[in-house]
Amino acid sequence: MAVDSESMALVKRALNHLKRKGTDQAADTLSQPLASYIDPAQYKKEVDRLFKHLPLALALSLELPEPKSYRAMTVMEVPLILVRGADGVARAFLNACRHRGAQLCQHGTGTAERFVCPYHAWQYDIQGKLTGLYGASTFGEVSAETHSLTELACAERSGLIWVKLTPGESFQIDDWLGDFSTQLDTLNLERWYLYDQRDIPGPSWKVAWEGYLESYHHNTVHVNTVGKFTIGNLTLHDTYGPHQRIVFGRRSLADLPSTPEAQWEPETHIRRIHLGFPNLAISGVLGDHCLVSQVFPGPTPDTTVTRQSVLAAKRPVTEQEKQATEAFSQIVLQAVRDEDYVIGAGVQAGLKSGANTAFTIGRNEPAVQHFHKTVAGFMAPSGGPDHPA
């Protein structure tokens, strides 16, 4: 079987670092003021700018597996319905009746021919069009043109459903993703099986998110989980506009120098993490399994909710497959909830202690640096609607 040239190039980059005990590096260290973590006014501005006015990957395509399937959820205090129309197109609507604002359906997934308001029985088709209302002859004049569901800009690309949370705003998904979509396409996300999904409370957005961006902490924080498989402080870093890809070396990388290159299986020796700005991480960690993480800021600077989606290459059927998938599910839960976020809670507790006025982001943490610089770029006065300054 032909070896993917990019995979081989990544393995060689990682192996070169391993030989030299090195890693990809930024040009210099970065001083990050603590205000960027704790200042309520700055937090509010950043959350509004980055999460309300940029495209967010809100769901996997496989969560809407067929026409008439929907998912209702609340994201950043915005109630949503994602639904796949009879035409196969994924759409997003505010989960609010156009009469008196009642939510049309409870959080969760299902299939529906239409949405009926539980308050006054106004009815909408799955394209969001108002199709009827109880007591229409006595209510007065309303029309589908003025009272259909409020639609949000939505696009489906690379196995993900992208949405802008602010009504009336649009985006071009190709402009937003750029070359990053080519990287995402290699994952074939629409072909996986969704094994489990859960929400995990965590520390502040930036504290939580930084843990996804480097392997510097793996040998200390994750010694009993992912650190058993990856080499600490060895990271490859590539950027795609605001988005990033980092690659960790697996411990098996050390065995390659004694193996003929023609026998290398590159993907068994590296771990790719795809990072969609501002809050999406997709990681293939062990074998035929994948973890999708979406980190959403909470209502205050010190809270987040992380949605973990555990994927398997196929639905586990045999006992061995079930055990392997459950083991993967538990190890990523432990690594994030019991390790990363426990450390993050300690960081959070110390932010206002006066011990630091700024954090120093190392040269060996280039993805963390890129993230903070991208945030600053979007917040600059000249930052465009979908691109940083």
C-alpha positions as CSV (number, residue, x, y, z in Angstrom):
1,M,0.0,0.0,0.0
2,A,1.4,3.4,-1.0
3,V,2.5,5.6,1.9
4,D,1.0,9.1,2.1
5,S,3.8,11.5,1.4
6,E,2.6,14.1,3.9
7,S,2.5,11.5,6.7
8,M,6.0,10.4,5.8
9,A,7.2,14.0,5.9
10,L,5.6,14.6,9.3
11,V,7.2,11.4,10.7
12,K,10.6,12.5,9.4
13,R,10.1,16.0,11.0
14,A,9.2,14.4,14.3
15,L,12.0,11.9,14.2
16,N,14.5,14.7,13.5
17,H,13.3,16.5,16.6
18,L,13.4,13.3,18.6
19,K,17.1,12.7,17.7
20,R,17.9,16.3,18.8
21,K,15.5,16.4,21.7
22,G,13.9,19.4,20.0
23,T,10.5,20.6,18.9
24,D,9.0,23.2,16.5
25,Q,9.5,26.6,18.1
26,A,8.2,30.2,17.9
27,A,10.8,33.0,17.2
28,D,10.7,34.2,20.8
29,T,8.7,33.8,24.1
30,L,5.4,35.7,24.4
31,S,4.3,37.7,27.4
32,Q,0.5,37.3,27.9
33,P,-1.0,39.8,30.3
34,L,-3.3,38.2,33.0
35,A,-6.0,40.7,32.1
36,S,-6.6,38.7,29.0
37,Y,-7.7,35.8,31.2
38,I,-9.7,37.6,34.0
39,D,-10.8,41.0,32.9
40,P,-14.7,40.8,32.6
41,A,-14.9,43.6,30.1
42,Q,-12.3,42.1,27.8
43,Y,-13.8,38.7,28.2
44,K,-17.2,40.0,27.2
45,K,-15.8,41.7,24.1
46,E,-13.8,38.7,23.0
47,V,-16.7,36.2,23.5
48,D,-19.0,38.5,21.6
49,R,-16.5,39.1,18.7
50,L,-15.2,35.5,18.4
51,F,-18.1,33.4,19.3
52,K,-21.1,35.4,18.2
53,H,-19.7,36.8,14.9
54,L,-17.4,34.0,13.5
55,P,-18.5,30.7,12.1
56,L,-18.5,27.9,14.7
57,A,-18.5,24.2,14.2
58,L,-21.6,23.3,16.2
59,A,-22.2,19.7,15.2
60,L,-20.9,16.8,13.3
61,S,-22.6,16.0,10.0
62,L,-23.3,12.5,11.3
63,E,-25.5,14.0,14.1
64,L,-28.0,14.8,11.3
65,P,-27.8,11.4,9.6
66,E,-30.8,11.7,7.3
67,P,-33.4,14.2,6.0
68,K,-35.8,15.3,8.8
69,S,-33.3,14.6,11.6
70,Y,-32.7,17.5,14.0
71,R,-30.7,18.5,17.0
72,A,-31.9,21.1,19.5
73,M,-29.3,22.7,21.8
74,T,-28.3,25.9,23.5
75,V,-24.9,27.4,22.6
76,M,-23.6,30.5,24.3
77,E,-27.1,31.2,25.7
78,V,-28.5,31.0,22.1
79,P,-31.2,28.3,21.7
80,L,-30.8,26.5,18.3
81,I,-32.3,23.9,16.1
82,L,-30.1,22.3,13.5
83,V,-32.1,20.3,11.0
84,R,-31.5,18.5,7.8
85,G,-34.2,19.3,5.3
86,A,-36.0,17.0,2.9
87,D,-33.5,18.3,0.3
88,G,-30.6,17.0,2.4
89,V,-29.4,20.5,3.3
90,A,-28.5,21.3,6.9
91,R,-30.0,24.5,8.3
92,A,-29.9,26.3,11.6
93,F,-32.7,28.2,13.2
94,L,-33.3,30.0,16.5
95,N,-35.3,27.7,18.7
96,A,-38.0,30.4,19.3
97,C,-41.5,30.6,18.0
98,R,-42.2,33.8,16.0
99,H,-45.4,34.4,18.0
100,R,-44.3,34.8,21.6
101,G,-40.9,33.2,21.6
102,A,-41.5,29.8,23.2
103,Q,-39.0,27.1,22.4
104,L,-40.3,24.7,19.8
105,C,-38.6,21.6,21.0
106,Q,-36.6,20.3,23.9
107,H,-32.8,19.8,23.9
108,G,-31.9,16.6,22.2
109,T,-32.1,14.8,18.8
110,G,-34.8,13.2,16.8
111,T,-36.7,13.3,13.5
112,A,-39.6,15.6,12.7
113,E,-42.0,16.3,9.9
114,R,-42.6,19.8,11.4
115,F,-42.1,21.8,14.5
116,V,-45.1,22.8,16.5
117,C,-45.0,25.4,19.3
118,P,-46.1,23.9,22.6
119,Y,-47.6,27.3,23.6
120,H,-50.1,28.3,20.9
121,A,-49.5,25.5,18.3
122,W,-48.0,27.6,15.6
123,Q,-46.5,25.2,13.0
124,Y,-43.3,25.3,10.9
125,D,-41.9,22.9,8.4
126,I,-38.3,21.6,8.6
127,Q,-37.2,24.4,6.2
128,G,-38.4,26.8,8.9
129,K,-41.4,28.1,7.0
130,L,-44.6,29.0,8.9
131,T,-47.2,26.6,7.7
132,G,-50.1,27.2,10.0
133,L,-51.4,28.4,13.3
134,Y,-54.2,27.5,15.7
135,G,-57.2,29.8,15.4
136,A,-55.9,31.5,12.3
137,S,-59.2,33.0,11.4
138,T,-59.4,34.9,14.7
139,F,-55.7,35.8,15.1
140,G,-55.2,38.4,12.4
141,E,-52.9,38.7,9.4
142,V,-49.5,37.0,9.6
143,S,-47.5,35.4,6.7
144,A,-44.6,33.0,6.1
145,E,-42.7,36.0,4.7
146,T,-42.7,37.8,8.1
147,H,-43.2,35.1,10.7
148,S,-41.1,32.0,9.6
149,L,-38.3,30.9,11.9
150,T,-35.3,33.1,12.2
151,E,-32.6,31.4,10.2
152,L,-28.9,31.6,11.0
153,A,-26.1,31.4,8.4
154,C,-25.1,27.7,8.1
155,A,-22.8,25.7,5.9
156,E,-21.8,22.0,5.9
157,R,-18.2,21.3,5.1
158,S,-15.6,18.6,6.0
159,G,-18.1,16.6,8.1
160,L,-19.0,19.5,10.3
161,I,-21.9,21.9,10.4
162,W,-20.8,25.6,10.8
163,V,-23.1,28.3,12.1
164,K,-23.0,32.0,12.9
165,L,-24.9,32.7,16.0
166,T,-26.0,36.3,15.1
167,P,-29.0,36.6,12.9
168,G,-28.6,38.5,9.6
169,E,-24.9,37.8,9.3
170,S,-23.5,35.6,6.5
171,F,-20.2,33.9,5.8
172,Q,-18.4,32.0,3.0
173,I,-17.2,28.7,4.4
174,D,-14.4,28.4,1.8
175,D,-13.0,31.8,2.9
176,W,-13.2,30.9,6.5
177,L,-11.5,27.5,6.3
178,G,-9.1,28.1,3.4
179,D,-6.5,25.3,3.2
180,F,-7.6,24.0,6.6
181,S,-10.6,22.3,4.9
182,T,-8.1,20.1,3.0
183,Q,-6.7,18.9,6.3
184,L,-10.1,18.3,7.8
185,D,-11.2,16.4,4.7
186,T,-8.5,13.8,5.5
187,L,-10.5,12.8,8.6
188,N,-13.6,11.7,6.7
189,L,-15.6,12.7,9.8
190,E,-19.0,11.9,8.2
191,R,-18.1,8.2,8.1
192,W,-17.4,7.7,11.8
193,Y,-19.8,6.3,14.4
194,L,-20.8,8.6,17.3
195,Y,-20.3,6.4,20.4
196,D,-20.8,8.9,23.1
197,Q,-21.2,12.6,23.8
198,R,-21.0,14.5,27.0
199,D,-20.6,18.0,28.4
200,I,-17.8,18.7,30.9
201,P,-17.6,21.8,33.1
202,G,-14.2,23.4,33.1
203,P,-12.1,26.4,33.9
204,S,-11.9,29.6,31.9
205,W,-11.9,29.4,28.1
206,K,-8.3,30.4,27.6
207,V,-7.0,28.3,30.5
208,A,-8.9,25.3,29.2
209,W,-8.1,25.8,25.6
210,E,-4.3,26.2,26.1
211,G,-4.2,22.6,27.3
212,Y,-5.3,21.4,23.8
213,L,-2.4,23.3,22.1
214,E,0.8,21.8,23.4
215,S,2.5,18.6,24.6
216,Y,4.8,20.3,27.0
217,H,2.7,19.1,29.9
218,H,2.1,15.5,28.8
219,N,4.9,13.9,30.8
220,T,3.7,15.4,34.1
221,V,-0.1,15.8,33.8
222,H,-0.9,12.8,31.7
223,V,1.5,10.3,32.9
224,N,-1.3,7.7,33.4
225,T,-3.3,8.5,30.2
226,V,-2.2,10.0,26.9
227,G,1.3,10.6,28.2
228,K,1.9,6.8,28.1
229,F,1.6,7.0,24.3
230,T,3.0,10.4,23.3
231,I,6.4,12.0,23.6
232,G,6.3,15.1,25.9
233,N,7.6,18.4,24.5
234,L,7.8,17.3,20.9
235,T,5.3,19.1,18.7
236,L,5.1,19.9,15.0
237,H,3.2,23.1,14.2
238,D,1.5,24.3,11.0
239,T,-1.0,27.1,10.6
240,Y,-3.8,27.7,8.1
241,G,-4.9,31.3,8.7
242,P,-6.5,31.4,12.2
243,H,-6.6,27.6,12.3
244,Q,-3.8,25.2,13.2
245,R,-2.6,21.6,13.1
246,I,-0.2,20.2,15.7
247,V,1.3,16.8,15.5
248,F,2.6,14.8,18.5
249,G,5.1,12.0,18.2
250,R,4.1,8.6,19.7
251,R,6.6,6.8,21.8
252,S,6.9,4.2,19.1
253,L,8.7,6.8,17.0
254,A,11.9,5.8,18.8
255,D,11.8,2.4,17.1
256,L,11.9,3.8,13.6
257,P,15.7,4.2,13.1
258,S,16.1,0.4,13.4
259,T,13.3,-0.2,10.9
260,P,13.8,0.0,7.1
261,E,12.0,3.1,5.8
262,A,10.1,1.0,3.3
263,Q,8.4,-0.7,6.2
264,W,7.4,2.4,8.1
265,E,3.7,3.0,8.7
266,P,3.8,6.7,9.4
267,E,0.3,7.1,10.9
268,T,1.1,4.6,13.7
269,H,3.9,6.9,15.0
270,I,2.2,10.3,15.1
271,R,-0.9,11.9,16.5
272,R,-2.5,14.8,14.6
273,I,-4.6,17.4,16.3
274,H,-6.7,19.7,14.1
275,L,-7.6,23.0,15.8
276,G,-10.4,25.1,14.3
277,F,-10.3,28.7,15.7
278,P,-11.6,29.6,18.3
279,N,-12.7,26.3,20.1
280,L,-12.6,23.1,18.0
281,A,-10.1,20.3,18.5
282,I,-10.2,17.0,16.6
283,S,-7.8,14.3,17.8
284,G,-7.2,10.8,16.6
285,V,-5.6,9.3,19.6
286,L,-5.7,5.5,19.8
287,G,-6.3,3.1,16.9
288,D,-9.7,3.5,15.2
289,H,-11.0,6.2,17.5
290,C,-11.3,9.9,17.4
291,L,-12.2,12.7,19.9
292,V,-13.9,15.9,18.9
293,S,-13.9,18.7,21.5
294,Q,-15.7,22.0,21.5
295,V,-14.9,24.4,24.3
296,F,-17.6,27.0,24.9
297,P,-17.0,30.0,27.2
298,G,-19.5,30.2,30.1
299,P,-21.3,33.3,31.2
300,T,-18.4,34.4,33.4
301,P,-14.6,34.5,32.6
302,D,-13.9,31.5,34.9
303,T,-16.3,28.9,33.4
304,T,-16.5,26.8,30.3
305,V,-18.5,23.8,29.0
306,T,-16.6,21.3,26.8
307,R,-18.6,19.0,24.6
308,Q,-16.7,15.8,24.0
309,S,-17.8,13.6,21.1
310,V,-16.2,10.1,21.1
311,L,-16.1,8.6,17.7
312,A,-15.3,5.0,16.5
313,A,-14.4,4.0,13.0
314,K,-17.5,1.8,13.0
315,R,-20.2,0.8,15.5
316,P,-18.5,-1.6,18.0
317,V,-20.2,-5.0,17.8
318,T,-17.9,-7.6,19.2
319,E,-17.0,-7.6,22.9
320,Q,-13.4,-6.8,22.0
321,E,-14.6,-3.7,19.9
322,K,-16.9,-2.6,22.7
323,Q,-14.1,-2.8,25.3
324,A,-11.7,-1.0,23.1
325,T,-14.1,1.9,22.4
326,E,-15.2,2.2,26.0
327,A,-11.5,2.2,27.1
328,F,-10.8,5.1,24.7
329,S,-13.9,6.9,25.9
330,Q,-12.7,6.6,29.5
331,I,-9.1,7.6,28.9
332,V,-10.0,10.8,27.1
333,L,-12.6,11.7,29.8
334,Q,-10.0,11.1,32.5
335,A,-7.3,13.1,30.6
336,V,-9.5,16.1,30.2
337,R,-11.9,16.1,33.2
338,D,-9.6,14.6,35.9
339,E,-6.2,15.8,34.7
340,D,-6.3,18.9,32.4
341,Y,-9.2,20.6,34.1
342,V,-8.1,19.8,37.6
343,I,-4.8,21.6,36.8
344,G,-6.8,24.3,35.1
345,A,-8.9,24.8,38.2
346,G,-5.7,25.4,40.1
347,V,-4.5,27.9,37.5
348,Q,-7.9,29.6,37.7
349,A,-7.6,29.9,41.5
350,G,-4.2,31.6,41.2
351,L,-5.1,34.1,38.5
352,K,-6.1,36.8,41.0
353,S,-3.6,36.0,43.7
354,G,-1.0,38.5,42.5
355,A,1.6,35.8,41.9
356,N,1.8,36.9,38.2
357,T,1.0,39.9,36.2
358,A,1.6,38.0,32.9
359,F,2.2,34.5,31.8
360,T,5.2,33.7,29.7
361,I,4.4,31.4,26.7
362,G,7.4,29.5,25.7
363,R,9.1,29.2,22.3
364,N,8.2,25.5,22.5
365,E,4.5,26.4,22.7
366,P,4.0,27.9,19.2
367,A,0.3,26.9,18.9
368,V,-0.5,28.6,22.2
369,Q,1.3,31.7,20.9
370,H,-0.5,31.5,17.5
371,F,-3.9,31.3,19.4
372,H,-3.3,34.4,21.5
373,K,-2.0,36.4,18.5
374,T,-5.0,35.4,16.5
375,V,-7.3,36.5,19.2
376,A,-5.5,39.8,19.3
377,G,-5.8,40.1,15.5
378,F,-9.5,39.6,15.5
379,M,-9.9,42.1,18.3
380,A,-7.9,44.8,16.6
381,P,-10.0,47.7,15.1
382,S,-9.0,46.7,11.6
383,G,-9.9,43.0,12.0
384,G,-12.3,42.0,9.3
385,P,-15.6,40.1,9.8
386,D,-14.0,36.6,9.4
387,H,-10.3,37.4,9.4
388,P,-7.9,38.9,11.9
389,A,-6.1,42.1,11.2
